[in-house]
Amino acid sequence: MKLDLFNKQWIDIVFEGRNKAYGAYELRKDNSKTTLRALIIGAFVFGLAVSAPLIISLIPDMSNDNAALDQKIVTIKLPPKEQPKDLPPPPPPPPKVDQVKFVKPVVAKTEDIVEEPPKIVEIKDKKLGDETIKGDPDAPLSVEPVGTGPSVVEEDNTIYNTAGIEVKPDFPGGMQKFYSYISRTYTAPEDCGNGKVFVNFVVEKDGSLTDIKILREVCPGSGKEALRVLKSCPRWNPGEQNGKKVRVLYSLPISIQSE
């Protein structure tokens, strides 16, 4: 007997004497139907996927119509148009004054002179212009009000540095006398040793010393004593900038020699 694989009889031959209720027999029996069904479904899905762009392009776009329908019409009431305000009348023209035409003097030959410049007597107490005008002697004299100008002059409280000041502040009699004053009035703390106390301060416009700061001290208490001495110091000669007294920041060391 010749076996035909496309004929379902071979399935009965294979499963002869076996349990045909087993699932493999049903799968072999319905294999041709399942294959044909899968082929048809696959061909349909493939054709649908290929023609999808064409189908989408043929569908009318309703989004714009819906958007136009969803827009709400709002009525806006415009404010009334402002009426132009009455402008003040223009000021009257200034009264005419005597004016003499000014002719620019040039170097020329005598026969080339067309118009001579006015004499000094003619332009005395008169206004010069492009043409000669006869003024109105009966016109009222109007004088514009003079401004008062700033009533208060702002004071310069800038603190200048000694490096860029025109006139540096100085102790009366020179710095040698200042250090002599320090040596007379400064009392070094016990067991302090020798060294320098660095201080800076502001020499005010009146020569007084303010904003005294101790930058470095030799021993505890040496800076406090330097602060006391500087507070009782006589007034200095203040610094100057542009001919005016100004505030100047001054820095110096104070040498300490313990007895």
Disulfide bonds with the S-S distance in Angstrom:
Cys192-Cys219 1.94
